[in-house]
Amino acid sequence: MGARFSVAIVGRPNVGKSTLFNRLAGRSLALVDATPGVTRDRREAEARLGDLVFRVIDTAGFEEAAAGTLEARMRAQTERALAEADLALMLIDARAGVTGLDRAFAGWLRRRDRPVVLIANKCEGKGGDAGYYEAFALGLGEPIAVSAAHGDGMAELYDALAAFAAQREEAGAAIPAAEAEAPLALAIVGRPNVGKSSLANRLLGEERLLTGPEAGITRDAVAVDWSYEGRAIRLVDTAGLRRKARVAERLESMAAEDAFGAIRLAEVVVLVVDASFGLERQDLAIARHVVEEGRALVIAANKWDLVADRRAARAAIDDRLETSLPQARGLPVVALSALTGEGIGRLLPAVLAIHAVWNARVPTGALNRWLAERTEAHPPPMVAGRRLRLRYLTQIKARPPTFLLFTGRPREVPESYLRYLENGLREAFGLAGVPIRFVLRKSRNPYAAEEG
């Protein structure tokens, strides 16, 4: 299947890395033993899983070590293997549960520019259930339950690797291996003639983009790379978005699709509105689309120099957002003028601040203490004469913050109660202004005597 790629198997000692390496390689190349630290150097082989062919790298167990020691040199080898690989498979021992070293390693991986697939190994039977659920709290996404020794879970691992291979092919097999921080993807969107290109030029400090009084000058998404206070940013200016009923020409339709594509690829979207008119219906439609795509959103109230009663105008914008866009309550609004430069200096700090919130992670312990307090203050509703029980909450990803909620009856949790939890999360953990998502799962707590 397409171009080959390389996979590094990483994790703390004795979680089954070499066993998985041997299974993927199809033969016993790596020494396997119950003694921790058997693998000290990198070992590489051609691996096959279904129709996938890739290079697999076995690594030494990740350990905290003093400089100059053997363990430190082993760790350096692991770091080099990860730098050379396109994808990391991080293993934990589900039977032992998540350890402090697992958490430290997961945090180290999150700071690296490398995709990671989390593997909960030794999940044969029921002995690994508790550790499997603990693994969600590592912040590396949903774990794949496997048994490297018995071959369980290889189909699920294949699905994850096949998805990565397909994504790699779409990108021309160019998975970056650089340690440099990727540019922040920033899209500027809005209705026609609200000043999007003028704002982009003001930010860039040059007339980089064509502007004028005519609506619809910008027809395709134009990307410009630049930096703000040392932070690399890829700014994308887009065509004006009108209501679909008004989009008749094929060229305008294509330009709109290009703009929607820019939103999908963005991390932060600046929605430019004409402050002299306030928030119109189409502005809110664009804002809802941005939030539904899971992007961070900043409202730029442009043409502020034309507003006579600024206090009333700002209050009208805030009230409209409160009533019409509660799913991103607290999102930042920056009043500015692209023409005069007034307020421009507040826009990029607002972008960076909301980007940080969009990337935020909340510790699992704090989440569950908060969940207990929240449900005690306002218990979940009764269903068929029994109270719904919310058992466990953990954040499974950021960008936007996404939380996995375990309950005995996930389909019975009302949307209104999820909104109550969402608003509480915003207040308690500083998540104002970004979309919050919940994934509900049925409890499989091995220690629970009943489902409620």
HUZIDA-V701987 format. One record per residue. N is the residue number from 0. RES is the residue in one small letter. SS is DSSP state (H for helix, E for strand, C for the rest). PHI is phi as a letter, one per 20 degrees, with the letter a starting at -180 (none if undefined). D_FIRST is the distance of its C-alpha to the first C-alpha in Angstrom with 2 decimals. Layout:
# HUZIDA-V701987
n: [N N]
res: [RES RES]
ss: [SS SS]
phi: [PHI PHI]
d_first: [D_FIRST D_FIRST]
This chain:
# HUZIDA-V701987
n: [0 1 2 3 4 5 6 7 8 9 10 11 12 13 14 15 16 17 18 19 20 21 22 23 24 25 26 27 28 29 30 31 32 33 34 35 36 37 38 39 40 41 42 43 44 45 46 47 48 49 50 51 52 53 54 55 56 57 58 59 60 61 62 63 64 65 66 67 68 69 70 71 72 73 74 75 76 77 78 79 80 81 82 83 84 85 86 87 88 89 90 91 92 93 94 95 96 97 98 99 100 101 102 103 104 105 106 107 108 109 110 111 112 113 114 115 116 117 118 119 120 121 122 123 124 125 126 127 128 129 130 131 132 133 134 135 136 137 138 139 140 141 142 143 144 145 146 147 148 149 150 151 152 153 154 155 156 157 158 159 160 161 162 163 164 165 166 167 168 169 170 171 172 173 174 175 176 177 178 179 180 181 182 183 184 185 186 187 188 189 190 191 192 193 194 195 196 197 198 199 200 201 202 203 204 205 206 207 208 209 210 211 212 213 214 215 216 217 218 219 220 221 222 223 224 225 226 227 228 229 230 231 232 233 234 235 236 237 238 239 240 241 242 243 244 245 246 247 248 249 250 251 252 253 254 255 256 257 258 259 260 261 262 263 264 265 266 267 268 269 270 271 272 273 274 275 276 277 278 279 280 281 282 283 284 285 286 287 288 289 290 291 292 293 294 295 296 297 298 299 300 301 302 303 304 305 306 307 308 309 310 311 312 313 314 315 316 317 318 319 320 321 322 323 324 325 326 327 328 329 330 331 332 333 334 335 336 337 338 339 340 341 342 343 344 345 346 347 348 349 350 351 352 353 354 355 356 357 358 359 360 361 362 363 364 365 366 367 368 369 370 371 372 373 374 375 376 377 378 379 380 381 382 383 384 385 386 387 388 389 390 391 392 393 394 395 396 397 398 399 400 401 402 403 404 405 406 407 408 409 410 411 412 413 414 415 416 417 418 419 420 421 422 423 424 425 426 427 428 429 430 431 432 433 434 435 436 437 438 439 440 441 442 443 444 445 446 447 448 449 450 451]
res: [m g a r f s v a i v g r p n v g k s t l f n r l a g r s l a l v d a t p g v t r d r r e a e a r l g d l v f r v i d t a g f e e a a a g t l e a r m r a q t e r a l a e a d l a l m l i d a r a g v t g l d r a f a g w l r r r d r p v v l i a n k c e g k g g d a g y y e a f a l g l g e p i a v s a a h g d g m a e l y d a l a a f a a q r e e a g a a i p a a e a e a p l a l a i v g r p n v g k s s l a n r l l g e e r l l t g p e a g i t r d a v a v d w s y e g r a i r l v d t a g l r r k a r v a e r l e s m a a e d a f g a i r l a e v v v l v v d a s f g l e r q d l a i a r h v v e e g r a l v i a a n k w d l v a d r r a a r a a i d d r l e t s l p q a r g l p v v a l s a l t g e g i g r l l p a v l a i h a v w n a r v p t g a l n r w l a e r t e a h p p p m v a g r r l r l r y l t q i k a r p p t f l l f t g r p r e v p e s y l r y l e n g l r e a f g l a g v p i r f v l r k s r n p y a a e e g]
ss: [C C C C C E E E E E C C C C C C H H H H H H H H H C C C C C C C C C C C C C C C C C E E E E E E E C C E E E E E E E C C C C C C C C C C C H H H H H H H H H H H H H H H C C E E E E E E E C C C C C C H H H H H H H H H H H C C C C E E E E E E E C C C C C C C H H H H H H H H H H C C C C C E E C E C C C C E C H H H H H H H H H H H H H H H H H C C C C C C C C C C C C C E E E E E E E C C C C C H H H H H H H H H C C C C C C C C C C C C C C C C C E E E E E E E C C E E E E E E E C C C C C C H H H C C C H H H H H H H H H H H H H H H H C C E E E E E E E C C C C C C H H H H H H H H H H H H C C C E E E E E E E C H H H C C C H H H H H H H H H H H H H H H C H H H C C C C E E E C C C C C C C C H H H H H H H H H H H H H H H C C C C C H H H H H H H H H H H H H H C C C C E E C C E E C C E E E E E E E E C C C C E E E E E E C C H H H C C H H H H H H H H H H H H H H H C C C C C C C E E E E E E C C C C C C C C C C]
phi: [none m f f b d c d e c q f f m d o f f f f g f f f f n a e e e f c b f f f n f e d c f c c b f d c b m e e c b e d c e c f f f c f b f g n e g f f f f f f f f f f f f f e e e b d d e e c e f f e n f d f f g f f f f f f f f e e e b f c d e d e e m e f m d f d g f f f f f f g f f m d n f f d e c c f f d n f n f f f f g g f f f f f f f f f f f e m m d e f d f e f f f f f e c d d c q f f m e o f f f f f f f f f m b e f d f c r f f f n f f d c f d e c e b c c l n e f c d e c e c f f d d g g f e e d f f f f f f f f f f f f f f f f e f e c d e e e c e f f d m e e g f g f f f g f f f f f f n e f c c e d e e m f f e e e d f f f f f f f f f f f f f e d c f f c g n f f c d e b c f f e n f m f f e f f g f f f f f f f f f e f c d g f f f f f f f f f f f f f f b f f f e c l n c f f d e e b c b e d a d l e g c c e d e b f c f f e f f g f f f f f f g f f f g f f c m d f n d f c d d d d c f f c f f e e f b d c]
d_first: [0.00 3.83 6.77 7.85 10.44 13.57 15.23 19.01 20.79 24.16 27.30 30.92 32.06 31.74 29.27 26.94 24.52 24.79 24.52 21.16 20.15 21.26 19.52 16.07 16.98 18.23 21.67 24.66 24.35 25.93 29.48 29.89 33.33 35.11 36.79 35.37 34.23 33.20 30.20 31.66 29.24 25.54 23.57 20.06 17.71 14.23 12.92 10.82 10.72 9.67 6.23 5.66 7.28 9.65 13.35 15.83 19.42 22.40 25.34 29.02 30.38 31.35 35.14 37.91 39.73 42.53 41.86 42.23 41.55 39.01 37.26 37.11 35.50 32.93 32.21 31.87 29.21 27.30 27.71 26.43 23.34 22.67 23.40 20.80 17.99 15.74 16.21 19.06 19.44 23.19 24.80 28.21 30.34 30.94 33.94 35.61 34.83 34.14 36.28 37.68 35.41 32.34 33.72 34.44 30.97 29.41 31.77 30.83 27.10 27.89 29.64 26.64 24.21 21.11 19.10 20.14 19.19 22.41 22.54 25.79 25.95 28.58 28.55 29.45 32.46 34.28 35.10 32.37 33.01 35.30 33.09 30.06 32.13 33.54 30.09 29.89 32.68 30.65 29.37 25.66 24.72 24.44 23.94 21.72 24.07 22.99 24.82 23.17 25.99 25.58 21.88 22.68 20.40 17.09 15.86 16.93 15.36 11.94 12.66 13.68 10.79 8.29 10.97 11.19 7.67 8.36 11.78 10.95 9.28 12.42 14.55 13.45 11.93 15.58 16.21 19.93 21.34 24.90 27.47 29.33 29.88 27.80 30.08 31.41 30.09 33.31 33.69 37.13 37.60 40.57 42.64 43.72 46.46 46.58 46.10 42.41 42.27 45.72 44.60 41.53 43.85 46.29 43.65 42.43 46.03 45.72 45.53 41.83 41.28 43.38 45.88 48.85 50.83 48.89 46.32 42.74 42.74 39.27 36.75 33.36 32.10 33.24 31.80 34.09 33.51 36.64 37.98 40.63 42.60 39.81 37.07 34.32 33.91 31.83 34.16 33.11 35.98 35.35 37.15 39.79 38.81 41.27 41.51 39.24 42.37 43.49 40.27 40.97 39.67 36.09 36.00 37.24 34.75 31.88 33.56 33.77 30.07 29.49 31.88 30.22 26.88 28.77 30.07 26.65 25.56 28.96 30.21 33.84 35.26 38.79 40.37 43.30 46.21 49.59 51.98 54.93 53.55 52.01 48.90 48.48 46.53 43.65 43.49 43.10 40.45 38.35 39.07 37.97 34.67 34.07 34.94 32.79 29.78 30.75 31.80 34.96 37.76 40.87 43.55 45.22 48.58 49.22 52.56 54.39 57.17 58.05 58.52 62.20 62.12 59.24 59.97 59.89 56.72 54.86 56.16 55.03 51.46 51.36 52.85 50.42 47.41 48.96 49.47 46.50 43.66 44.35 40.66 40.76 44.33 45.63 43.28 44.85 46.92 47.97 50.87 50.82 51.74 49.37 52.44 54.75 52.32 53.96 51.72 48.73 48.91 48.13 44.85 42.45 43.91 43.32 39.69 39.12 41.04 39.10 35.80 37.03 37.91 34.52 32.98 35.66 35.19 37.95 38.60 38.25 41.79 43.31 41.40 42.70 46.22 46.09 44.77 47.68 50.18 48.73 48.72 52.19 53.53 52.02 50.78 48.05 49.53 50.66 48.57 50.33 53.04 50.81 49.81 46.12 45.06 42.56 41.56 39.19 37.72 35.10 33.17 29.40 28.50 30.22 29.58 31.35 33.06 31.65 33.51 32.78 35.96 36.55 39.20 40.32 40.12 37.47 38.04 41.75 41.67 43.18 41.78 45.17 44.92 41.47 43.07 45.87 43.47 41.57 44.85 45.90 42.75 43.41 46.99 46.47 43.51 43.88 40.99 43.00 41.38 37.71 35.90 35.83 33.53 34.00 31.63 33.77 32.95 35.13 36.75 35.79 38.30 39.20 42.64 43.53 46.14 45.59 43.54 45.49]
